[in-house]
């Protein structure tokens, strides 16, 4: 939901001509823009919906795929989202996520 909200905010800021890149001190070369952030939000939403569908189907039918316990589907969703955040440099817009890692390294030092 946060990424969808960010996409809407970027759209509004661009349509009204607000220089949000300068205000938020972001690098204009590696900024995702409206389409990149909406694409990332759609990918994350599809992961969430698949996980919800599998969990709901397991609860309603009582049939578990590969005899896995119920907590596997939310755990899988968490792991996919976590791995998307720390993905290697070629995946999921690493240069745009660099601002996320810099404060985290300061916090955890």
N, C-alpha and C positions, 0 to 999 in steps of 0.2 A: 504494500500500500504506500509505503514511503516513496518508492521509486516512481509509482504512478503520480503521486502528488508532486514530486520533483519535476516530472515531465510537463505537468500542467503549469507549474510555476515558470519553467523555462519558456514555455509558449507565451505566457502572459507577459513576462519580462521582455521578450523579444518583440512582441507585437506592440508594446508601448514604448519601445526604444530605451529601456533601462539597461545601463551597462552593468549587469550583474557580475560579469567576469572580473571587472575591476573592483567592485564592492566586496566580493567574496575572495579576492586575491587568488583567482584561479588562472592556470596557464591556458591561454586561448588556443594553443596548438593541439592540446590534448583534451579539449572539452568535448563531451559526447554530443551535446545538442539534443534537440527534441526527438529525433528519430532513433538515435542511439540509446537514449535512456528509456524510451517507450519500448524498444525492442528488447532491452534487458528486462524491463518490467514484465513484458509478455512472456518471456522465457521463464522467469521465476514464478509467475502466476500459473503457467502450465504445469510446472513441477509440483506446485502446491495442490492444484486440482487433481492431478494423477494420484498423489499421495492420499488426498481426502477420499477419492473414489475407491481406492484399494482398501483403505481403513473401513469405510462405511460398508463396502461389500463384505468384508470379513466379519464385521459385527452383525450385520443383518442376516447373512446366510449361515454363519457359523463355520463355513468352509474356509480354511486358511491355505493359501498358496504355499506349497512346499512345507506345510505344517509349521509355519512360523508363528510366533506369538504376536499378540495385537500391537505391542509397542514397537514393532519393527518398522511399520510404515511412517509414523511420526519421526522416529530416529533416522530413518533413511532421508526424509525430507530435511531434517536438521543437518545431516552430514553433507548433502548435496549443496545446501545453501552455504555452509561453512567452507566447503571446498571451492565454491565459486568465489568466495571472498579472498582466499589465499591461493587461487589458481596460479599456475606458472605464467611466466611473462608473456607468452603468446596468446593467452586466452582471456576472454571476458574483459577486454579493454584495460589492460594492466596499467598503461600510462595514465589513464584517467583515474584509476583507483590508487595511484601513488599518494595522493593527498590523504587517503584513509590510513595508510601505513605510517606516515611520518608522525602524526600525533600519537599513534599507538606505541611506537618505539619510545617516544618521550615519556608516556605514561608508565610503561612497564620497565623502565630503566631503574 
